[in-house]
Amino acid sequence: MKPKQKPQPITRLGRPARRAVLVVHVTASASWLGLTLGLLALGTTAAGTGAAVTVEASVRAMKLFADWLLLPVAFLTLLSGLVLSLGTPWGLVRYRWVCTKFWLTLATTTATVFALRPGVNSAVTAVAAGGPLPDAGDVLSGPAVSLSAYVFMTVISVLKPWGLTRRGRRLPEPARRALEDA
């Protein structure tokens, strides 16, 4: 019987790689926040105007953002965040704020695919057929909820609240000190 092999530690990113991935992550996150602000402005315009031409232009612009920009930026944010968490001492499950950001990013990406985009698509279909905006919630609730989540994630990225998870507390003292110094 062969002895069990110890799992190999995940390779840590070197300083240049870590900085490059951090720049990509912050840029993608800021882009996602900006796109969401744009979607909210367009949704507010569509819901608040009575001019059919303005409503149609607003929801068509929302569709363009949602179809071509939002998902690539969302996936880039998720991927770069994973690389950062797994390639640095922060880890994915060592700190509550990192775990929270991961799950919120995953949830908002999923909501973009299954709620925001279908809502925008139904609004475009209705307005393009000559009808009114079917439900203002289709073009307002998704961006409003997303914006709240992104602002919250930005705040916890800066403040790093809540401390270690159970797994993080089980780390040996030298590893814990190294994390605190990072």
Order of alpha helices (4+ residues) and beta strands (2+ residues): alpha-alpha-alpha-alpha-alpha-alpha-alpha-alpha
